[in-house]
Amino acid sequence: MAIMHIISLALVFAAALLAVFGIASAMAKSRRFALASGMVLLAFAAILSAYLLGSGANYTMLGIVHIYPFSMLFVLLFSVLMMLIEVLSFASKNFAGMQILIGFAFIALLVVPSATSIIEIFIGLELFSVMVTFMIIIEGKSHTEAAVKFFVLSAASIALFSAALALMLPYNGSMLLAPASASLAAGSAMLLLALVFFIAAMSFDTAMFPFNLWVPDVYEGASANVTATIAGIGKKLSFVALIEVLFVFFASSGSIYSPLLALLSVLTMFYGNFAAMVQKRVRRLFAYSSISQAGYIMIGVAVATQYGVEASIVQIIAHAFMIIGAFALIMWLETINIRSIDDYSGLASRSRFAAVSLTIIMLSMAGIPPLLGFDGKLLLFSSAISANMLILAVLGVVNSFLSIYYYGKLISVMFTQKERRRIPLNIGIAAVVVVVLAVVVVLGIYPEPVIHAASMASSSLFSLASSP
Amino acid sequence: MLALLAIVPLAIAALLSPILKSRYDAVRYLSLAASIVSLILIAVLGTAPAGTQSITWFSIGGYAFHITTQTYALNMLLLYIIAIITPLIIAYSIGFMGVPSEQARYYFELDIFAAAMMLFAMSGNFIAMLIGWEMLGITSYLLIGFWHRRDAPPNAARKAITIVFIGDMMMLAAMVIIWVSYGTFNFSLLLRAQSSAALYIAMLLVMFAAFTKSAQFPFHEWLPDAMEGPTPVSAFLHSSTMVKAGVFIIAALLPLYMELHMGTLLVIFGIVTAIIGVLNALAESDIKRILAYSTIEDMGLMFVALGFGSLIAAMLLFVVQAFYKALLFMNAGTIMRANDESRSIHALYGSSSYKPLFIVMLIGVLSIAGIFPISGFFGKLGVEISATSIYAYAVLLAIDMLSSIYIFKWLLLPMRHQSSVYDQNATAWNYKLTPKSMMVPQYLLAGIVIAAGIAYIYIPSMLGSYSSAQMHFSVVGASAETVAVVLGAFIALYIFKLHPYASKLKEKHRYVFLSAYNSVASNAVYYYIGKAFLILSKAFEAFDYALLGFASAGGRSFVMFGNLVRKVENGQTNIYAIAFVLGIMLLLIMVLFK
């Protein structure tokens, strides 16, 4: 057991060191040092968390870091995703300064999944959203509007979350991440209010309708690597917080929030898909598509069973990789001023790599087998069916069909024949995209590792709720 | 996963082919090296203790789906055959495929094809089997239609894939039935299952699926058309891959067929197919199509032996047929190459002028005809004596005699020389120009064909765990077989060698053998079935248009909604904040008034 303690200490230490090295590289103004230190430490964190996940360790360290499969799976996921973000951000002028933000953001990514109290989750989420706000700004003055929008609306969500905390505390007496005490679970008006405020706050972060109006503007206003961070990591982190609090703290109130979340999920899927259909700019298209994807993920949460959470986790992993890959390609194509759907016409003849990989990513998003997006959706819909929420599954399938409209439109536009100047390959972005494609295709064909890890994570989370 | 490891080299070679597209030499030798590594790995696998291995592909909702491999004697038998033939085919292809620009695509498809067959051969449950099965179907489609710019190959490929897909659907249906009634995909568990009506239907479906792959009546017509593919592909397809898949799956599930008393069905279909095959081969004059019909006949004979419950006899023919058929196709390719790619047997000359080729051809022909002691003899005789009824035995003997006629015709006609000495010399020179890489595999195969007779000794002991029955060749049976074959050879000699104007026979024997209309008739049946479906699809089209109108009306309303969203999302943060508040109110109302 001692070796486990050392490894988990090393994990925490790596996260701290990442922030320290971020400061150092900003002071030295060295982008290379920032990248090297960042990649090494993140890879280190990924290996340690993979080891801890595989060993099935389950204990609390220092009273604040809970090492168990659920947290380790997400720390592993987030460190791998952060490595992709590092590579994407390397092209940015202020990368050395950004490394500080990435370092502190990673602390939030470690804290939220392995939180032992709701306060920790609260602090972690705020830390992350402040870091994201800075990330938007640091890329240049032109992004200020997006940053302000994000900041103002996330302030509203912070306010709601703290209101929820304030309502819970007097009733529960403790903010530990454990099933709420009987008085809270009894179903008083205060509990309901706290639950609603919490869900509303999380709906902002996870972009549920109607709390999602900020998403397209921010996705369009921020630079692409930051957008990838928000879409691929930030939203997923909020889902982690939502899942943790709902299924541990509010574990006994499942019957109350389940229909609520189901409604949000259906509205979000339809809203995202309908709005994506009429978009002219590719960024906004993917913004709306990621809104609808969040709706799919919410299906598993709304199902409120262990199997549903397992399905949500698989879809979270799938979508995180897909959206980062998509925004990596968008980022690359924007450097040569390819922005609108019209600009994408004939892309295949300009860069076959870009067209083919974007096609695979979009097919995966639409849920075409044998890609990872399909596996996630299959699990989500089957979890809804097994929990007797057939209508949710049916609406999910309907939305999958709707989404094929706009993905298919972009794909067919890309493959129209047009002979134009070829686009030179960008090595960093190509590397990110290749990693994403490998994940989407290989794990799509052989999903057992992901499904197994997700089921370990979800059962370890549910055992928290059932233990006294 | 030791067993699956054997596929990896070929898979890697296949994936590297498109990357190394511009360096086609590398692609060829990479494939050759990969196939040899596979051969070594399979040899190593043969020394490991037999057993099943299983990996979980995915588990969902409490059901786990596995990819299971097994390395029992039957699986190893097929694996050895594929592993030995694959490098020879690839080596032959190196000389055969001259077009540099198509190399990468060719080896990509060929490697996948071989890997798919290996996966099929080692499959221990229906999932692994189906993956190999489907990949075989798709890659065979690609390989048959390889020369896609010509007219005939794409049509042949389409025909093949259509028939093969019919089989795939039947296989899937059988899998569903088995899963629903037994809850397992595992072969070894299924073999121990209680028989039931559902199992009978499932096994019937598997049987017909096997018929599509193994080109049995009424699904046999795709195979002669598949001759449009490159010759090495034909050699591969007819010897160790694709057509063998059908026989193999029946052999693997043979105890179930015996238990359900379905052997008679197999015998009937097998004999009908063998007769169709042998008569067509007699009537045919295309050097490759003769061999194709001969394959149909051989496969029919294997099903006959299986139907009589003699796994050993079927597997004996299974093994020897693989080698002699690969050899004969390679010979055919060599002859065609020297004669400007003509395929009509009346337009091919001078095979006797190139002695090495002629000797290996003779070995192949003696084997397929069934002359002692070359391996084909044991295969043919084994099938004959597996017959439990005297009528069946007589029919099988007659089939062997007729097959001896066509195969000697196949040997004798290309031996003739052109009338002009100049042409004779030119053809002889063309034969001399045959690349070494095309001849060496033929020498090796000829050696194997001679030596494969020892399968008679090894197979009964190797398959001892499957069937306790032993095979005894009696002198009477052997001499009857030999007499029939020699008689056939003499008839062929009389008609084709002694007759100087053999080409005039072409018109005559079309009437002699009415079976020449088999192709026409089968294709007409296919045509009418296709036509019936076309009428059905017209009805669906009309329905589809109605649906389209409905859908486009729906689509317009979606777009209207989308435009509404665009008006709301105008970049004004205060509007977003109002939506935020409205959302909270919505949630509260939902919670409070539930």
Boltz contact constraints between the chains, C-beta under 6 A:
constraints:
  - contact:
      token1: [A, 149]
      token2: [B, 573]
      max_distance: 6.0
  - contact:
      token1: [A, 152]
      token2: [B, 573]
      max_distance: 6.0
  - contact:
      token1: [A, 156]
      token2: [B, 580]
      max_distance: 6.0
  - contact:
      token1: [A, 192]
      token2: [B, 591]
      max_distance: 6.0
  - contact:
      token1: [A, 196]
      token2: [B, 587]
      max_distance: 6.0
  - contact:
      token1: [A, 196]
      token2: [B, 588]
      max_distance: 6.0
  - contact:
      token1: [A, 196]
      token2: [B, 591]
      max_distance: 6.0
  - contact:
      token1: [A, 200]
      token2: [B, 584]
      max_distance: 6.0
  - contact:
      token1: [A, 200]
      token2: [B, 587]
      max_distance: 6.0
  - contact:
      token1: [A, 210]
      token2: [B, 579]
      max_distance: 6.0
  - contact:
      token1: [A, 210]
      token2: [B, 583]
      max_distance: 6.0
  - contact:
      token1: [A, 211]
      token2: [B, 580]
      max_distance: 6.0
  - contact:
      token1: [A, 211]
      token2: [B, 583]
      max_distance: 6.0
  - contact:
      token1: [A, 213]
      token2: [B, 569]
      max_distance: 6.0
  - contact:
      token1: [A, 213]
      token2: [B, 576]
      max_distance: 6.0
  - contact:
      token1: [A, 213]
      token2: [B, 579]
      max_distance: 6.0
  - contact:
      token1: [A, 214]
      token2: [B, 576]
      max_distance: 6.0
  - contact:
      token1: [A, 216]
      token2: [B, 569]
      max_distance: 6.0
  - contact:
      token1: [A, 217]
      token2: [B, 571]
      max_distance: 6.0
  - contact:
      token1: [A, 260]
      token2: [B, 590]
      max_distance: 6.0
  - contact:
      token1: [A, 274]
      token2: [B, 558]
      max_distance: 6.0
  - contact:
      token1: [A, 274]
      token2: [B, 561]
      max_distance: 6.0
  - contact:
      token1: [A, 274]
      token2: [B, 562]
      max_distance: 6.0
  - contact:
      token1: [A, 275]
      token2: [B, 562]
      max_distance: 6.0
  - contact:
      token1: [A, 275]
      token2: [B, 565]
      max_distance: 6.0
  - contact:
      token1: [A, 277]
      token2: [B, 558]
      max_distance: 6.0
  - contact:
      token1: [A, 277]
      token2: [B, 559]
      max_distance: 6.0
  - contact:
      token1: [A, 277]
      token2: [B, 562]
      max_distance: 6.0
  - contact:
      token1: [A, 278]
      token2: [B, 559]
      max_distance: 6.0
  - contact:
      token1: [A, 278]
      token2: [B, 562]
      max_distance: 6.0
  - contact:
      token1: [A, 278]
      token2: [B, 563]
      max_distance: 6.0
  - contact:
      token1: [A, 382]
      token2: [B, 61]
      max_distance: 6.0
  - contact:
      token1: [A, 386]
      token2: [B, 61]
      max_distance: 6.0
  - contact:
      token1: [A, 447]
      token2: [B, 58]
      max_distance: 6.0
  - contact:
      token1: [A, 448]
      token2: [B, 56]
      max_distance: 6.0
  - contact:
      token1: [A, 448]
      token2: [B, 58]
      max_distance: 6.0
  - contact:
      token1: [A, 451]
      token2: [B, 58]
      max_distance: 6.0
